[in-house]
């Protein structure tokens, strides 16, 4: 199986990518010739990581009959100082909302996602460390 996207130059530092039949505009910061019309490529890696693990975690928790009212994932990533600047670590903050949520089930779902199912996490672990924490919101 292969994945394929197409990226087209719009103008200046703006590009349009077609991903799964959806258009995403990428652009640079105004300081480097862009117009800030869309996200930068590296932060999209954070969205990919959060999205991948979120889909796993919700799916696993539904099977465990422990679905939260809400889930927010924040990803903090550290960049190296020298070029090419790459991410050296990722920290995921899983913020669950709901009553009666079992912290052990939440941890198990995250562990299964991170260690078995999330392909983005598996790829990123090849070049960076990934840690996480859980926050419960009543």
ZAKOLGU-226788 format. One record per residue (C-alpha): x, y, z. Coordinates in nm, 4 decimals. Layout:
% ZAKOLGU-226788
<node><east>X</east><north>Y</north><up>Z</up></node>
...
***
This chain:
% ZAKOLGU-226788
<node><east>0.0000</east><north>0.0000</north><up>0.0000</up></node>
<node><east>0.1217</east><north>0.3484</north><up>-0.0828</up></node>
<node><east>0.0006</east><north>0.6920</north><up>0.0164</up></node>
<node><east>0.0210</east><north>0.9767</north><up>-0.2318</up></node>
<node><east>-0.0359</east><north>1.3480</north><up>-0.2064</up></node>
<node><east>0.0015</east><north>1.6233</north><up>-0.4597</up></node>
<node><east>0.1453</east><north>1.9637</north><up>-0.3746</up></node>
<node><east>0.1201</east><north>2.2644</north><up>-0.6050</up></node>
<node><east>0.2913</east><north>2.5998</north><up>-0.5768</up></node>
<node><east>0.0382</east><north>2.8827</north><up>-0.5537</up></node>
<node><east>0.2662</east><north>3.1892</north><up>-0.5296</up></node>
<node><east>0.5375</east><north>3.3329</north><up>-0.3092</up></node>
<node><east>0.5798</east><north>3.0737</north><up>-0.0287</up></node>
<node><east>0.2251</east><north>2.9315</north><up>-0.0474</up></node>
<node><east>0.1461</east><north>2.5785</north><up>-0.1604</up></node>
<node><east>-0.1718</east><north>2.3768</north><up>-0.1892</up></node>
<node><east>-0.1705</east><north>2.0084</north><up>-0.1027</up></node>
<node><east>-0.4420</east><north>1.7574</north><up>-0.1753</up></node>
<node><east>-0.4588</east><north>1.5026</north><up>0.1058</up></node>
<node><east>-0.7328</east><north>1.2376</north><up>0.1045</up></node>
<node><east>-0.9375</east><north>1.4535</north><up>-0.1332</up></node>
<node><east>-0.9070</east><north>1.7565</north><up>0.0986</up></node>
<node><east>-0.7157</east><north>2.0728</north><up>0.0165</up></node>
<node><east>-0.4706</east><north>2.2149</north><up>0.2671</up></node>
<node><east>-0.2893</east><north>2.5430</north><up>0.2116</up></node>
<node><east>0.0633</east><north>2.5599</north><up>0.3508</up></node>
<node><east>0.2412</east><north>2.8914</north><up>0.3794</up></node>
<node><east>0.5433</east><north>3.0466</north><up>0.5435</up></node>
<node><east>0.5566</east><north>3.3173</north><up>0.8051</up></node>
<node><east>0.5512</east><north>3.6750</north><up>0.6777</up></node>
<node><east>0.9106</east><north>3.7213</north><up>0.8032</up></node>
<node><east>1.0341</east><north>3.4794</north><up>0.5339</up></node>
<node><east>0.8169</east><north>3.5843</north><up>0.2414</up></node>
<node><east>0.4905</east><north>3.4108</north><up>0.3184</up></node>
<node><east>0.1484</east><north>3.5542</north><up>0.3922</up></node>
<node><east>0.0531</east><north>3.3205</north><up>0.6774</up></node>
<node><east>-0.2328</east><north>3.1673</north><up>0.4756</up></node>
<node><east>-0.1882</east><north>2.8236</north><up>0.6270</up></node>
<node><east>0.0152</east><north>2.6111</north><up>0.8656</up></node>
<node><east>0.3863</east><north>2.5392</north><up>0.8302</up></node>
<node><east>0.4887</east><north>2.1822</north><up>0.7425</up></node>
<node><east>0.6595</east><north>2.0859</north><up>1.0702</up></node>
<node><east>0.3631</east><north>2.1666</north><up>1.2997</up></node>
<node><east>0.1482</east><north>1.9492</north><up>1.0729</up></node>
<node><east>0.3630</east><north>1.6620</north><up>1.2008</up></node>
<node><east>0.2274</east><north>1.7384</north><up>1.5480</up></node>
<node><east>-0.1293</east><north>1.7291</north><up>1.4173</up></node>
<node><east>-0.0577</east><north>1.3949</north><up>1.2500</up></node>
<node><east>0.0737</east><north>1.2513</north><up>1.5763</up></node>
<node><east>-0.2215</east><north>1.3795</north><up>1.7792</up></node>
<node><east>-0.4758</east><north>1.2699</north><up>1.5193</up></node>
<node><east>-0.3331</east><north>0.9208</north><up>1.4848</up></node>
<node><east>-0.3244</east><north>0.8471</north><up>1.8564</up></node>
<node><east>-0.6604</east><north>1.0181</north><up>1.9204</up></node>
<node><east>-0.8376</east><north>0.7940</north><up>1.6711</up></node>
<node><east>-0.6806</east><north>0.4867</north><up>1.8313</up></node>
<node><east>-0.7545</east><north>0.5939</north><up>2.1889</up></node>
<node><east>-1.1209</east><north>0.6760</north><up>2.1215</up></node>
<node><east>-1.1678</east><north>0.3489</north><up>1.9313</up></node>
<node><east>-1.0081</east><north>0.1467</north><up>2.2118</up></node>
<node><east>-1.2031</east><north>0.3272</north><up>2.4848</up></node>
<node><east>-1.5320</east><north>0.2673</north><up>2.3003</up></node>
<node><east>-1.4522</east><north>-0.1055</north><up>2.2963</up></node>
<node><east>-1.3753</east><north>-0.0851</north><up>2.6712</up></node>
<node><east>-1.7141</east><north>0.0877</north><up>2.7243</up></node>
<node><east>-1.5287</east><north>0.3842</north><up>2.8744</up></node>
<node><east>-1.5890</east><north>0.6622</north><up>2.6221</up></node>
<node><east>-1.5086</east><north>1.0125</north><up>2.7477</up></node>
<node><east>-1.7336</east><north>1.3134</north><up>2.6945</up></node>
<node><east>-1.4402</east><north>1.4946</north><up>2.5374</up></node>
<node><east>-1.0748</east><north>1.4420</north><up>2.4499</up></node>
<node><east>-0.8203</east><north>1.7123</north><up>2.3785</up></node>
<node><east>-0.4604</east><north>1.6282</north><up>2.2947</up></node>
<node><east>-0.1906</east><north>1.8913</north><up>2.3147</up></node>
<node><east>0.1485</east><north>1.8109</north><up>2.1643</up></node>
<node><east>0.4628</east><north>1.9908</north><up>2.2698</up></node>
<node><east>0.7725</east><north>1.9262</north><up>2.0612</up></node>
<node><east>1.1341</east><north>2.0332</north><up>2.1004</up></node>
<node><east>1.3429</east><north>2.1309</north><up>1.7991</up></node>
<node><east>1.7175</east><north>2.0914</north><up>1.7730</up></node>
<node><east>1.9209</east><north>2.4131</north><up>1.7607</up></node>
<node><east>2.1198</east><north>2.3400</north><up>1.4446</up></node>
<node><east>2.0071</east><north>2.3033</north><up>1.0845</up></node>
<node><east>1.8366</east><north>2.1017</north><up>0.9717</up></node>
<node><east>1.6180</east><north>2.1703</north><up>1.2739</up></node>
<node><east>1.4333</east><north>1.8516</north><up>1.3571</up></node>
<node><east>1.2089</east><north>1.7446</north><up>1.6404</up></node>
<node><east>1.4039</east><north>1.5645</north><up>1.9130</up></node>
<node><east>1.1135</east><north>1.4955</north><up>2.1477</up></node>
<node><east>0.7351</east><north>1.4998</north><up>2.1635</up></node>
<node><east>0.5216</east><north>1.5259</north><up>2.4764</up></node>
<node><east>0.1515</east><north>1.4441</north><up>2.4458</up></node>
<node><east>-0.0949</east><north>1.5762</north><up>2.7015</up></node>
<node><east>-0.4184</east><north>1.3774</north><up>2.6915</up></node>
<node><east>-0.6962</east><north>1.5790</north><up>2.8516</up></node>
<node><east>-1.0063</east><north>1.3689</north><up>2.9117</up></node>
<node><east>-1.3412</east><north>1.5044</north><up>3.0256</up></node>
<node><east>-1.6080</east><north>1.2891</north><up>3.1769</up></node>
<node><east>-1.7373</east><north>1.1378</north><up>3.4946</up></node>
<node><east>-1.6381</east><north>0.7930</north><up>3.6136</up></node>
<node><east>-1.3439</east><north>0.7561</north><up>3.3772</up></node>
<node><east>-1.1046</east><north>0.4825</north><up>3.4896</up></node>
<node><east>-0.7447</east><north>0.6133</north><up>3.4777</up></node>
<node><east>-0.6166</east><north>0.2564</north><up>3.4263</up></node>
<node><east>-0.8319</east><north>0.2135</north><up>3.1148</up></node>
<node><east>-0.7195</east><north>0.5517</north><up>2.9829</up></node>
<node><east>-0.3540</east><north>0.4588</north><up>3.0355</up></node>
<node><east>-0.4061</east><north>0.1184</north><up>2.8729</up></node>
<node><east>-0.5710</east><north>0.2761</north><up>2.5680</up></node>
<node><east>-0.2861</east><north>0.5260</north><up>2.5305</up></node>
<node><east>-0.0248</east><north>0.2533</north><up>2.5759</up></node>
<node><east>-0.1886</east><north>0.0335</north><up>2.3101</up></node>
<node><east>-0.2027</east><north>0.3260</north><up>2.0705</up></node>
<node><east>0.1567</east><north>0.4329</north><up>2.1297</up></node>
<node><east>0.3130</east><north>0.0869</north><up>2.1336</up></node>
<node><east>0.0983</east><north>-0.1134</north><up>1.8914</up></node>
<node><east>-0.1384</east><north>0.0782</north><up>1.6659</up></node>
<node><east>-0.0309</east><north>0.4360</north><up>1.5897</up></node>
<node><east>0.1945</east><north>0.4259</north><up>1.2848</up></node>
<node><east>0.2834</east><north>0.7933</north><up>1.3217</up></node>
<node><east>0.4146</east><north>0.7316</north><up>1.6735</up></node>
<node><east>0.6114</east><north>0.4316</north><up>1.5512</up></node>
<node><east>0.7755</east><north>0.6402</north><up>1.2767</up></node>
<node><east>0.8501</east><north>0.9360</north><up>1.5029</up></node>
<node><east>1.0066</east><north>0.7126</north><up>1.7711</up></node>
<node><east>1.2793</east><north>0.6306</north><up>1.5185</up></node>
<node><east>1.4201</east><north>0.9825</north><up>1.5570</up></node>
<node><east>1.2688</east><north>1.1260</north><up>1.8765</up></node>
<node><east>1.1402</east><north>1.0355</north><up>2.2192</up></node>
<node><east>0.7667</east><north>1.0410</north><up>2.2883</up></node>
<node><east>0.6258</east><north>1.0877</north><up>2.6359</up></node>
<node><east>0.2740</east><north>1.1508</north><up>2.7610</up></node>
<node><east>0.0633</east><north>1.2524</north><up>3.0554</up></node>
<node><east>-0.3049</east><north>1.2274</north><up>3.1389</up></node>
<node><east>-0.5191</east><north>1.5075</north><up>3.2764</up></node>
<node><east>-0.8747</east><north>1.4449</north><up>3.3947</up></node>
<node><east>-1.1325</east><north>1.7212</north><up>3.3760</up></node>
<node><east>-1.4541</east><north>1.6500</north><up>3.5700</up></node>
***
